Amino acid sequence: MNFLRGVMGGPSAGPQPSGADTIQKLCDRVASSTLLDDRRDAVRALKSLSKKYRLEVGIQAMEHLIHVLQTDRSDSEIIGYALDTLYNVISNDLEEEEQEENSAKQVDDLGSQFTEIFIKQQENVTLLLTLVEEFDFHVRWPGVKLLTSLLKQQGPQVQQIILVSPMGVSRLMDLLADSREVIRNDGVLLLQQLTKSNAAIQKIVAFENAFERLLDIITEEGNSDGGIVVEDCLLLLQNLLKNNNSNQNFFKEGSYIQRMKPWFEVGDDNCGWSAQKVTNLHLMLQLVRVLVSPTNPPGATSSCQKAMFHCGLLQQLCTILMATGVPADILTETINTVSEVIRGCQTNQDYFASVNAPSNPPRPAIVVLLMSMVNERQPFVLRCAVLYCFQCFLYKNQKGQGEIVSTLLPSTIDGNSVSAGQLLCGGLFSTDSLSNWCAAVALAHALQENATLKEQLLRVQLATSIGNPPVSLLQQCTNILSQGSKVQTRVGLLMLLCTWLSNCSIAVTHFLHNPANVPFLTGQIAENLGEEEQLVQGLCALLLGISIYYNDNSLENYRKEKLKQLIEKRIGRENFIEKLGFISKHELYSRAAQKPQPSFSSPDHMMFDHEFTKLVKELEGVISKAIYKSSEEDKKEEEVKKTLEQHDNIVTHYKKVIREQDQELEELKQRINTLTSQNEQLQATVTQQVSQIQQHKDQYNLLKVQLGKDPQHHNSHGDTLQMNGIQTEEVSKLKEELEEWKNKHELLQGQLKEKDSVIEKLNSSQLEMGATEQSLQTSRFGGLEHSNELQKELEMLRSQIQLQSAEISKLQMENQKLQVMNTAADPMLGDSGATAATSSESEARLEQEIKELKSQVKALSEEKESLKQQLDSSTSTVAILQDKNSRLEREVAESKKEQDDLLVLLADQDQKIAAQKMKLKDFGVAVEDEDDTESGDQGDEDEDGDEEEQDENA
């Protein structure tokens, strides 16, 4: 212990040992001491020396400290000292006063070397992961710090070791659930280092519920008003989501986008914008941009954009955009974020167009932003952000393009308010070159891939000065171009003109109609100017090439061939192609082609637009080929184009015919479905009637059994009054049965009438279906089946009527038996006068009832005959239906033959089109195969659809 007092600075006798000797003795004590207290004191002493004597402690004590971690895990205090010592040795986070001015690089190398020694044995990292699981604060916290330092020094190697360790990442995720904020916050820092540039670990962390836990921490800390912990959580979220499509989809599907909306609920005041709040909000906006970045897959970006609109996040961002007192950097980043949230999403673009600034009178947000863009006093980064927002608003938004261009047309100009078109024209012709460039690029985006608007913009007239006649916008652009303005202004105007004239022959004709334009372009291209002017020369060559390639030869003096001859004489073809190549070889062109957002280090570097680089890439090759083509090749090309147009018209016509036939088929299918449902209803009705008839049969059989009882079972013939009473009861039963049979016959008659109405309905539906072509076969089979069912039902009704007639005859026989019994009982009644009178009266009554029964039987037989006649008429109706169905079958065969002829004609046309395309390719003309392929595929699908429907009908 005296030795330890000397190390710790206590009084001791004799000379003081050096630092290296002290460390060596402490290491020996750690290695050889058997008492835990001695080893603990030695490790504590090494910890106190590890900052000052970092190199010596690292070299001599690292092995012993690792051994302590392995063997003394039961004592949390010595484990904590060992972990702290290793952290001091490996970490480079030392205080500045302890570092020499020129030793920063040496310190970095030292930490990296010690880390490499530590992780050389992978078991050391696995042991550290086990210690991090301990709940003891003195073990867990230094373990987290040490592991974070290892990841900082040798990130990829440590990441790989943790990735292959069983449950390695899952153990570290438990740190976010620790109730001690120090450990939780350091756990966030650890996960930041762990997830850097490793997609596999990012996915594991995300699926370990990291998003839920991090968003909970941000909410607990106060969202954007939180401290450094919120910043750390946002940085970790960026690591998990950036360039990781799987995690982005998981974030969206987990409805975590909805939880981002409260982040942007900031007050509309000038106070409360601390430096930490600005940092937090900046990171939150960047996180939104990560989800909707143009570099993400289009489907993922679109789904995130829609989710942000539906949850109100876009609306909240627009509120910040129009709020007052927002710091400039937050406003700039908000504009960039809104830009990417609306880019290419029609719903979001429409909403943004409806947003108004809180001014009096209210102005559209687009107008307010454009005012900032053309204002040279605004910061450069803010003007770039507004330009990007305007470009994203018009990206794939023909509706928005039309609204912007309409504000320039004479019929829609409002003199009482400033419109977007007026601001663009003002910026286009201002004295600020940056405003010229931004306005030209913005107007070019309003014309992007929209030939209709390019033609409409030719109508725009500008009043240059009082007393002078107005000039067109196109003419004014060329006038400013020829006046020798700044390079940035001329580049912007040339990009606008190239975009305007491309794929628009009418605009090319208007441009060539001015006799000064072509000489100006050839003069610019032919001169040998400095490097700054080479870019302008390349753009002039591109504009002249567009005027040749999209020339419809409507102007005699500026036909394609004459312009080529002019280039050959004044410039030279090789020189022209060389000047044209200046554009794509320029350094600023390569930068602009990388991403859509305009990002420039200074206003002088603002030369090219991203969408314009795509246009140059598309036209550079075809213009070079067009310059070398002869007049004969041009004529052949035009002839081939005309032939292709004719064939396209023919194909379009047949497509229209097929489309109409498809619509007719759909209508017929709907009618067939309606008839099928009606048929099913009728079948259900017939089934119900059959069951009712069966019930009637059962009732009849029961009555028959009851009436079949022989009255001779009653052997007592002495009481004549009782016998007469029995006969009276039987006669009343017969009356009731006759009434029941009457009702049954009336019911059967009603059923036959219903059958007749069903047959009439089917007959009318068959006549209507006779006008169809494709669905005749199915209706034929359905009609035959239904006719067969009707025949079966009619046969059943015949058999039932025959059974009823047999039953009636039986009733007549039983009636005769009753008469015989009555006559046999007369001799037995001769003794009494009163009884004789009674029997005579009963006989008279019986004779009268028998007469009534005979008349009813006769009426039933007549009804039977009428039913037979109705059955015969139904049979004839079925025969007529069969004849109609056979005629419909013949018509179906004829229509099928006509359709086959049409398909053969279409196939012949496709072969001719393919041959013409081959000829065009031989002449070197670029043929748009995609449209032709799509049209061919559509035709094949239509033909396949027709064949499938015919197969189904068959």
Buried (B, 14 or more C-beta within 10 A) or exposed (E): EEBBEBBEEEEBEEEEBEBBEBBBBBBEBBBEBEEEEBBBBBBBBBBBBBBEBBEBBBBBBBEBBBEBBEEBBEBBBBBBBBBBBBBBBBBBEEEEEEEEEEEEEEBEEBBBBBBEBBBEEBEBBBBBBBBBBBEEBBBBBBBBBBBBBBBBBBBEBBBBBBBEBEEBBEBBBBBBEBEBEEBBBBBBBBBBBBBBEBBEBBBBBBBBBBBEBBBBBBBEBEBBBBBEBBBBBBBBBBBBBBBBEEBBBBBBEBEBBBBBBEBBEBEEEEEEBEEBBBBBBBBBBBBBBBBBBBEBEEEBBBBBBBBBBEBEBBBBBBBBBBBEEBBEBBBBBBBBBBBBBBBBBEEBBBBBBEBBBEEEEEBBBBBBBBBBBBBBEBEBBBBBBBBBBBBBBBBBBBEBBBBBBBBBBEEEEEEEEBBBBBBBBBBBBBEBBBBBBBBBBBBBBBBBBBBEBBBBBBEBBBEEEEEEEEBBBBBBBBBBBBEEBBBBBBBBBBBBBBBBBBBBBBBBBBBBBBEEBBEBBBEBBBEEEEEEBBBBBBBBBBBBBBBBBBBEBEEEEBBBBBBBEBBEEBBBEEBBBBBBBBBBEBEBBEBBBEEBBBBBEEBEBBBBBBBBBEBBEEBBEBBBBBBEBEEEBBEBBEEBBEBBEEBBEBBEEBBEEBEEBBEBBEEBBEBBEEBEEBBEEBEEBBEEBEEEBEEBEEEBEEBBEEBEEEEEEEEEEEEBEEBBEEBEEBBEEBBEBBEBBBEBBEBBBEBBEBBBEBBEBBBEBBEEBBEBBBBBBBBBEBBBEBBEBBBEBBEBBBEBBEEBBEBBEEBBEBBEEBEEBBEEBEEEBEEEEEBEEBBEEBBEEBEEBBEEBEEBBEEBEEBBEEBEEBBEEBEEBBEEBBEBBEEBEEBBEEBBEEBEEBBEEBEEBBEBBEEBBEBBEEBEBEBEEEEBEEBBEBBEEBBEEBEEBBEEBE
